Amino acid sequence: MSRRSNRPAIRFISAVAVSALLTGPAFGAGFGIFEQGTKAMGMAGAYTAQADDPSAMFHNVAGLAFQKEQDFAVGLTYIYGADATYQGAAPFPGPSVTAEQETLSAVPPHAYWVRPINDRVTFGLGVNAPFGLTTEWDEDFPGRFVSRRAALRAVDVNPSIAWQASDRLGIGIGLVGRFTDVQLDQHVAAFNPLTLGFADVGVLKLETDLESGFGFNLGLLHKVGEYFSWGLSYRSSVDVDYGGDGVLRQRFTGTPFDTAVAGLLPFDQDLPVEAELEFPQMASLGFAFGLTENVTVETDVNWTGWSSFEELTIDFVNDDLPDTTREQKWDDVFNYRLGIAWDRGQGRQWRFGYVFDETPQPEESVSPLLPDADRNGFTIGYGFEGNKREFDIALMYLDFDERTRARSFAGESDFFGTYQNEAWLLGLTIGF
C-alpha cells in the first residue's frame, strides 16, 4: 500500500464529495443505496462480519481496527433502470392507461482513505452516497399531478476512528455529515367552468438549497477464531430541515380561461418553501463462517427504521399556495443477505451473493412519486490484490416484485395501478 503524502488523498476525496452531488441519484429499498463498496457488493452486501477493506466505514466501522497500512480506495456504482412500467386501474386513471418511466442512469461515487495512527488505533475518512431517489415520467402521464419528477440527492462525509481492543476485538465510531437537496416537479390543475372539467394550467418546480444534518455510526467486530467472526454495525438517523424556492409556470390552454387563471395563481414568482426529512437509522448483524481455507460464507440481517417517514409536507412560507401534505406511514423493515467469497490464490477472489429486501412502503402511499416494492438481488464479483493495487468489480441484478395500489389513505385522491421495475448495477473500486 502507498505511504505517500496524505494531501492527494484528501483532495481527491473532496472532489468525490462534490461529484456525488452533481451525479443523479439512484434508488434502493425505500430510497436507500446499500452499494457503497464493490467488494461488499459482490457478496450482496453481506459484509458486516468481515469489513476488511476501506468501505468498512460504511458497512462496519470496527473493521478499520484491523487495517494496519495506509490505504486509499475510490470507485463508483453505475445504476441502470432497465425497465419501469405502469398499468392503470379503475376508477382512476383506468385500465387503458399505460406509461413508462424515463430511463434511470446514475453513477454515485465513493472514496475512502485509511491511515493507522499507531498499532491499535486507525483513522478513516469516507465519502459516499447512501441515499438517493429519482423518478421521472412523461409530460403527458396522468400521474403528473401527483409527481412528474422527483430527485433526492445526499452525500455523506464520514470521519471515523477504530480501536483494536484485543487481538480479536475491534470497536469503531464515526461522525456522519450529510449534505442533501431535493427537487420536485408536478403539474397543477384548475377547474375550468367553460368545459366543466379540470385543465392542466401550470408546472410547479420546487428546488431546495443544499442543506446538512449530522449523525454518527458505531461498530463492533469480533474475530472469534480463524474460521468464525461476527459483527454489529449501527448508523443513526439524520434530521435535515430544507429551505428553498419554487416557481409556478403557466401552461396555456388557448382559451379565455388562461386569463382568469393568470389572475388567480402566482405564476413566475419566487415561492419560498420549507420541508423536513428524517433519514432512517440502520443496524446490521452479520456472521462469517470459514467453510474451508478458501471459502467464506457470510449471512447478514439488516434493519432500517423507516417508520420515521410518516409524511411528506411542503410548506409554502408566504402562503402563496396551499401547503401540501402526503401521508407516507412507512414501516420498519429487514433485509436478508447471503454472500460467498472464494479465494483462488495469488490475490484473486470470486464472490457471489443474494439479498431479499423488504419494502417499507404501504400500499396506500405507492404513487408516481415513489413506487417501491420488495425485491430480490443477485450478485457476482471478482477482486484482485497485488503488491501496490487492488481491483474489485461486481454486477448486481435487482428484480422488483409487481406492486399494485388499490386503496388510499382517508381523504386522499385515488391513483390506482400496477408498477413493475428492474435494474442492473455495475460496481468498480480501485485501491492503492
Secondary structure as GFF3:
##gff-version 3
##sequence-region A 1 432
A	DSSP	alpha_helix	7	22	.	.	.	ID=ss1
A	DSSP	alpha_helix	38	42	.	.	.	ID=ss2
A	DSSP	alpha_helix	56	59	.	.	.	ID=ss3
A	DSSP	three_ten_helix	61	66	.	.	.	ID=ss4
A	DSSP	beta_strand	71	88	.	.	.	ID=ss5
A	DSSP	beta_strand	98	100	.	.	.	ID=ss6
A	DSSP	beta_strand	105	106	.	.	.	ID=ss7
A	DSSP	beta_strand	109	116	.	.	.	ID=ss8
A	DSSP	beta_strand	121	128	.	.	.	ID=ss9
A	DSSP	beta_strand	132	136	.	.	.	ID=ss10
A	DSSP	three_ten_helix	142	145	.	.	.	ID=ss11
A	DSSP	beta_strand	149	164	.	.	.	ID=ss12
A	DSSP	beta_strand	169	192	.	.	.	ID=ss13
A	DSSP	beta_strand	197	208	.	.	.	ID=ss14
A	DSSP	beta_strand	211	225	.	.	.	ID=ss15
A	DSSP	beta_strand	228	235	.	.	.	ID=ss16
A	DSSP	beta_strand	238	250	.	.	.	ID=ss17
A	DSSP	alpha_helix	257	262	.	.	.	ID=ss18
A	DSSP	beta_strand	271	279	.	.	.	ID=ss19
A	DSSP	beta_strand	282	290	.	.	.	ID=ss20
A	DSSP	beta_strand	295	304	.	.	.	ID=ss21
A	DSSP	three_ten_helix	306	308	.	.	.	ID=ss22
A	DSSP	beta_strand	311	316	.	.	.	ID=ss23
A	DSSP	beta_strand	324	327	.	.	.	ID=ss24
A	DSSP	beta_strand	333	345	.	.	.	ID=ss25
A	DSSP	beta_strand	348	357	.	.	.	ID=ss26
A	DSSP	three_ten_helix	363	365	.	.	.	ID=ss27
A	DSSP	beta_strand	375	385	.	.	.	ID=ss28
A	DSSP	beta_strand	390	400	.	.	.	ID=ss29
A	DSSP	beta_strand	403	405	.	.	.	ID=ss30
A	DSSP	beta_strand	417	431	.	.	.	ID=ss31
###
